[in-house]
Amino acid sequence: MTNQYKKWANFNIEDIEPMDVTDIEKARMKQRIINRKITKIKRPVWRIVAVALMIFIGSATTVSFAMPSVASQIPIIKGIINYFTSDNDKFYEKYSEYATDIEEVQMSNGITMMIENAVYDGKTITITYALETERDLGVNPRIGQFFKVKGSIAAAGGDSLQQISPTKYVGLARVTPTFKKDLEKVQVQWSPKSYRNDITDETIKGDWKFNFELEKIQDEIQLVDQSMTEAGMKLIINEIRKTDVSTIIKMKQITESKLLKIWHLASPTLEIHDDVGNVYYVEDNGGSYSDNGVTATAEWSQSIGVIDEKATKLYIEPTIVLSLGDAKGSKKYKMKTIEIPLD
């Protein structure tokens, strides 16, 4: 197991063979053995007044403001989540109604960051933020960050940055912590460490550190317990957890060891639609993996937006993705559709 761990820990997911494989599947190539953070990137948004900049002395200095105080002199962008929601993708449609306002500003090494708000839906923490820089970070900057959620034993996450001018960006960060038991309230520390221009490789380091508390949005759990087995994998849909901002599908994957002797990765992806014509965007939350030598078990969760209130059924179409890794070959198996009557 130690040698396998080293192999997967050093595995470069960008070496996966070029084919129709999603970012979720690539990330799981590494996550199957070790449960680590997944960093996705996409692309600020206020003007800093001169009086605030006068506080800066030295590139490593960090200045933090909590609203209203001095930070009220810095116009804060509102509705950052709207940059990440389109007419066809309603994943974050209800986010603003239930988000907790943070509105904290920190300055470090020429970059000013502001958290607008955040949501904890009982599974995933979502944060909207903005930043303004003195230097161009490029179209797709890479973020180095650290999440610490009190009481969690592991976490998976991603980050998306959207450039709206040469030095202004809006961001969306997501982290899914794993707890031994569900928590009604979470203590979060989010520490972006650096931003790297993906074209020039220039890295700007800083010392931003945000601490805040979020209460869980109330949820309603519908037990499902439907399963199917195909190609040496058993997939069990355990439950659907509905909140005012999201719908979480929890599932378990049991893979026969003989399958994993042939394929280094066996992972399910989901396509989800309902009986009134809605096709839902699916966001992967990561999960945890264990191997007893006979079967490998993984517990995953994936999220969609709020289910249309007119829908009476949900259809989940799983696909098994098998891969050898190292660009050596892969295969996909479409499983039977799971039909779930909605409570």
C-alpha positions as CSV (number, residue, x, y, z in Angstrom):
1,M,0.0,0.0,0.0
2,T,2.9,2.3,0.8
3,N,4.3,2.0,-2.8
4,Q,0.9,2.7,-4.3
5,Y,0.5,5.7,-2.1
6,K,3.9,7.1,-3.3
7,K,2.9,6.4,-6.9
8,W,-0.4,8.3,-6.6
9,A,1.0,11.1,-4.4
10,N,3.5,11.8,-7.2
11,F,1.1,11.3,-10.1
12,N,0.5,14.3,-12.4
13,I,-3.2,14.4,-13.3
14,E,-2.2,16.5,-16.4
15,D,-0.6,13.3,-17.9
16,I,-4.0,11.6,-18.3
17,E,-4.6,10.5,-21.9
18,P,-6.3,13.1,-24.0
19,M,-9.9,12.0,-24.3
20,D,-13.4,13.0,-23.2
21,V,-12.6,13.1,-19.5
22,T,-14.0,15.6,-17.1
23,D,-12.1,17.6,-14.5
24,I,-13.8,15.6,-11.8
25,E,-12.4,12.3,-13.3
26,K,-8.9,13.8,-13.5
27,A,-9.0,15.0,-10.0
28,R,-10.2,11.6,-8.7
29,M,-7.2,10.0,-10.4
30,K,-5.1,11.5,-7.6
31,Q,-7.8,11.5,-4.9
32,R,-8.5,7.8,-5.1
33,I,-5.7,6.9,-2.7
34,I,-5.1,10.2,-0.9
35,N,-7.8,12.6,0.1
36,R,-6.3,16.0,-0.9
37,K,-7.5,19.4,-1.9
38,I,-8.4,19.8,-5.6
39,T,-7.7,23.3,-7.0
40,K,-9.7,24.3,-10.1
41,I,-9.2,27.7,-11.4
42,K,-11.3,30.2,-13.4
43,R,-11.4,34.4,-12.8
44,P,-12.2,42.1,-8.4
45,V,-13.6,44.6,-8.1
46,W,-13.5,47.7,-6.2
47,R,-11.3,50.8,-6.3
48,I,-8.9,51.3,-3.3
49,V,-8.8,54.8,-2.0
50,A,-5.5,56.5,-1.5
51,V,-6.0,56.9,2.3
52,A,-6.2,53.1,2.6
53,L,-3.0,52.5,0.6
54,M,-1.1,54.9,2.9
55,I,-1.2,52.2,5.5
56,F,1.1,50.0,3.5
57,I,4.8,49.8,4.5
58,G,6.7,46.8,3.3
59,S,5.5,44.1,1.0
60,A,4.8,41.5,3.7
61,T,2.5,43.8,5.7
62,T,-1.1,42.7,6.0
63,V,-3.8,45.1,6.9
64,S,-7.3,43.9,7.8
65,F,-10.6,45.8,8.0
66,A,-14.0,44.6,9.2
67,M,-17.0,46.5,8.1
68,P,-18.0,49.3,8.5
69,S,-14.9,51.2,10.0
70,V,-12.2,52.3,7.6
71,A,-13.1,49.6,5.1
72,S,-16.3,51.5,4.5
73,Q,-14.2,53.9,2.5
74,I,-13.4,51.1,0.0
75,P,-16.4,50.5,-2.3
76,I,-17.3,46.8,-2.1
77,I,-18.7,44.9,-5.0
78,K,-22.0,43.2,-4.4
79,G,-23.5,40.1,-6.0
80,I,-20.2,38.4,-6.9
81,I,-22.1,35.1,-7.2
82,N,-23.8,36.5,-10.3
83,Y,-20.6,36.2,-12.2
84,F,-20.8,32.4,-11.8
85,T,-24.5,31.9,-12.6
86,S,-25.9,31.9,-16.1
87,D,-29.5,31.4,-17.4
88,N,-28.6,27.8,-18.3
89,D,-26.8,27.1,-15.0
90,K,-28.9,27.8,-12.0
91,F,-26.6,26.1,-9.5
92,Y,-26.1,29.2,-7.4
93,E,-29.6,30.7,-8.0
94,K,-30.5,30.8,-4.3
95,Y,-27.1,31.5,-2.9
96,S,-27.5,35.3,-2.2
97,E,-30.8,34.8,-0.3
98,Y,-29.1,32.6,2.3
99,A,-25.5,33.7,2.3
100,T,-23.9,35.1,5.5
101,D,-22.3,38.5,4.9
102,I,-18.6,38.6,5.8
103,E,-17.4,41.8,4.0
104,E,-13.9,41.7,5.4
105,V,-11.0,43.4,3.6
106,Q,-7.3,42.5,3.9
107,M,-4.3,44.0,2.1
108,S,-0.9,42.2,1.6
109,N,2.0,42.6,-0.8
110,G,0.1,44.8,-3.3
111,I,-3.1,42.6,-3.4
112,T,-6.3,43.7,-1.7
113,M,-8.7,40.9,-1.0
114,M,-12.4,41.1,0.2
115,I,-14.7,38.3,1.2
116,E,-18.3,39.3,0.4
117,N,-20.2,36.3,1.9
118,A,-20.3,32.6,2.4
119,V,-22.7,29.7,2.8
120,Y,-22.5,26.3,4.6
121,D,-25.1,23.9,3.3
122,G,-24.2,21.1,5.7
123,K,-21.7,19.6,3.3
124,T,-19.9,22.3,1.4
125,I,-18.6,25.8,2.3
126,T,-18.9,28.2,-0.6
127,I,-17.1,31.6,-0.4
128,T,-17.4,34.6,-2.8
129,Y,-14.5,37.1,-2.9
130,A,-12.9,39.8,-4.9
131,L,-9.3,41.0,-5.3
132,E,-7.5,43.9,-6.9
133,T,-3.8,43.8,-7.7
134,E,-1.0,46.2,-8.5
135,R,0.3,43.7,-11.1
136,D,-1.5,41.7,-13.8
137,L,-2.0,38.1,-12.7
138,G,-3.0,37.0,-16.1
139,V,-6.2,35.4,-17.4
140,N,-6.0,32.1,-15.4
141,P,-3.9,32.8,-12.2
142,R,-3.2,29.8,-10.0
143,I,-4.1,30.2,-6.3
144,G,-2.2,28.5,-3.5
145,Q,-4.5,28.4,-0.5
146,F,-5.2,26.7,2.8
147,F,-8.5,25.8,4.4
148,K,-8.9,24.9,8.0
149,V,-12.3,23.9,9.3
150,K,-12.4,23.1,13.0
151,G,-13.3,19.5,13.7
152,S,-12.7,18.3,10.1
153,I,-10.6,15.2,9.4
154,A,-10.1,15.8,5.7
155,A,-11.2,18.2,3.0
156,A,-11.5,18.5,-0.8
157,G,-12.1,21.8,-2.6
158,G,-11.7,24.0,-5.6
159,D,-11.4,27.6,-6.6
160,S,-12.5,29.6,-9.6
161,L,-11.1,33.1,-10.5
162,Q,-12.7,35.3,-13.2
163,Q,-10.8,38.3,-14.6
164,I,-13.0,41.3,-15.2
165,S,-10.1,43.8,-15.9
166,P,-6.3,43.6,-16.1
167,T,-6.0,43.9,-12.3
168,K,-9.4,43.0,-11.0
169,Y,-10.9,39.5,-10.3
170,V,-13.9,37.9,-8.7
171,G,-13.6,34.5,-7.1
172,L,-15.6,31.6,-5.9
173,A,-14.0,29.1,-3.5
174,R,-15.6,25.8,-2.4
175,V,-14.4,23.3,0.2
176,T,-16.1,20.1,1.4
177,P,-14.8,19.1,4.8
178,T,-15.3,15.6,6.3
179,F,-16.5,15.4,9.8
180,K,-17.1,12.4,12.1
181,K,-20.6,13.8,12.7
182,D,-22.7,16.6,11.1
183,L,-22.1,20.0,12.6
184,E,-24.7,22.8,12.9
185,K,-22.0,25.5,12.9
186,V,-18.5,25.6,11.5
187,Q,-15.4,27.7,12.3
188,V,-13.5,28.4,9.1
189,Q,-10.0,29.7,8.5
190,W,-9.3,30.5,4.8
191,S,-5.7,31.5,4.0
192,P,-4.8,32.3,0.4
193,K,-1.0,32.0,0.3
194,S,-0.1,33.1,-3.2
195,Y,-1.2,33.9,-6.8
196,R,0.8,32.8,-9.8
197,N,0.5,34.1,-13.3
198,D,0.0,31.0,-15.5
199,I,1.8,32.7,-18.5
200,T,4.8,34.3,-16.9
201,D,5.0,32.0,-13.8
202,E,5.4,35.1,-11.6
203,T,4.2,34.4,-8.1
204,I,3.0,36.9,-5.7
205,K,2.9,35.7,-2.1
206,G,1.0,37.3,0.7
207,D,-0.4,36.8,4.2
208,W,-4.2,36.9,3.9
209,K,-6.0,35.1,6.7
210,F,-9.8,35.2,7.1
211,N,-11.6,33.7,10.1
212,F,-15.4,33.4,10.3
213,E,-18.2,31.3,11.5
214,L,-21.1,29.9,9.5
215,E,-24.4,28.2,10.6
216,K,-25.7,25.3,8.6
217,I,-28.7,25.9,6.4
218,Q,-31.5,23.6,7.4
219,D,-31.9,20.5,5.3
220,E,-34.4,17.8,4.6
221,I,-33.1,14.3,4.0
222,Q,-34.7,11.8,1.7
223,L,-33.4,8.3,2.0
224,V,-32.9,6.5,-1.3
225,D,-30.8,3.3,-0.9
226,Q,-30.9,2.3,-4.5
227,S,-28.0,0.4,-6.0
228,M,-26.7,-1.2,-9.2
229,T,-23.7,-3.3,-10.1
230,E,-21.9,-3.3,-13.4
231,A,-18.3,-4.1,-14.7
232,G,-17.1,-5.0,-11.2
233,M,-18.5,-1.9,-9.5
234,K,-21.4,-1.5,-7.2
235,L,-22.9,2.0,-6.9
236,I,-25.3,2.9,-4.1
237,I,-27.2,6.2,-4.0
238,N,-27.7,6.6,-0.2
239,E,-29.7,9.8,0.2
240,I,-30.7,13.1,-1.2
241,R,-30.2,16.1,1.1
242,K,-32.2,19.1,0.1
243,T,-31.5,22.6,1.3
244,D,-32.7,26.1,0.3
245,V,-29.5,26.6,-1.8
246,S,-28.5,23.2,-3.0
247,T,-29.3,19.5,-3.3
248,I,-26.6,17.0,-2.2
249,I,-26.5,13.4,-3.5
250,K,-24.6,11.1,-1.3
251,M,-23.4,7.8,-2.7
252,K,-21.1,4.8,-2.0
253,Q,-18.9,3.0,-4.6
254,I,-17.7,-0.5,-3.9
255,T,-15.1,-1.8,-6.5
256,E,-13.8,-5.3,-6.7
257,S,-10.1,-5.6,-6.2
258,K,-9.7,-7.6,-9.4
259,L,-11.0,-4.7,-11.4
260,L,-8.4,-2.4,-9.7
261,K,-5.6,-4.8,-10.7
262,I,-6.4,-4.0,-14.3
263,W,-7.5,-0.3,-13.9
264,H,-5.8,2.1,-11.6
265,L,-8.9,4.3,-11.4
266,A,-12.6,3.3,-11.3
267,S,-14.9,6.2,-10.6
268,P,-18.5,7.2,-11.2
269,T,-19.7,10.5,-12.7
270,L,-23.4,11.5,-12.6
271,E,-25.7,13.1,-15.1
272,I,-29.0,14.3,-13.5
273,H,-32.3,15.6,-14.9
274,D,-35.9,15.6,-13.8
275,D,-39.3,14.8,-15.2
276,V,-40.2,18.4,-16.2
277,G,-37.2,18.9,-18.5
278,N,-34.5,20.4,-16.3
279,V,-30.9,19.2,-16.7
280,Y,-28.8,20.0,-13.6
281,Y,-25.2,21.1,-13.5
282,V,-23.3,18.6,-11.2
283,E,-20.5,19.8,-8.9
284,D,-18.2,17.2,-7.4
285,N,-17.6,17.5,-3.6
286,G,-14.9,14.8,-3.3
287,G,-15.0,12.0,-0.8
288,S,-13.0,9.4,1.1
289,Y,-11.5,6.1,0.1
290,S,-10.6,2.9,1.9
291,D,-9.2,-0.5,0.7
292,N,-9.4,-3.7,2.6
293,G,-7.6,-5.8,0.0
294,V,-10.8,-7.4,-1.3
295,T,-12.9,-4.4,-2.3
296,A,-12.2,-0.7,-2.4
297,T,-14.9,1.5,-1.0
298,A,-15.3,5.2,-1.7
299,E,-18.0,7.5,-0.3
300,W,-18.6,10.5,-2.5
301,S,-21.1,13.3,-2.7
302,Q,-22.1,15.5,-5.6
303,S,-24.3,18.6,-5.6
304,I,-26.8,20.2,-7.9
305,G,-28.9,23.4,-7.4
306,V,-32.3,23.5,-5.9
307,I,-34.7,21.0,-7.6
308,D,-37.5,22.5,-9.5
309,E,-40.6,22.4,-7.2
310,K,-42.7,21.1,-10.1
311,A,-40.5,18.0,-10.5
312,T,-41.8,14.7,-9.1
313,K,-38.9,12.5,-10.2
314,L,-35.2,12.7,-10.4
315,Y,-33.2,10.6,-12.9
316,I,-29.6,9.9,-12.1
317,E,-27.5,8.4,-15.0
318,P,-24.1,7.1,-13.7
319,T,-21.1,6.5,-15.9
320,I,-18.2,4.4,-14.7
321,V,-14.8,5.8,-15.8
322,L,-12.0,3.3,-15.9
323,S,-8.4,4.4,-16.5
324,L,-4.9,3.0,-16.5
325,G,-3.3,6.4,-15.9
326,D,-0.1,7.6,-17.4
327,A,-1.9,8.0,-20.7
328,K,-2.1,4.2,-21.2
329,G,-5.8,3.9,-21.9
330,S,-9.2,4.3,-20.5
331,K,-12.8,3.1,-20.9
332,K,-16.3,4.2,-19.9
333,Y,-19.4,2.2,-19.0
334,K,-22.8,3.7,-19.0
335,M,-24.9,2.3,-16.1
336,K,-28.6,2.0,-15.9
337,T,-30.6,5.1,-15.0
338,I,-31.8,5.4,-11.4
339,E,-35.3,6.8,-11.1
340,I,-36.0,8.5,-7.7
341,P,-39.5,9.6,-6.8
342,L,-39.2,12.9,-4.9
343,D,-40.9,13.4,-1.5
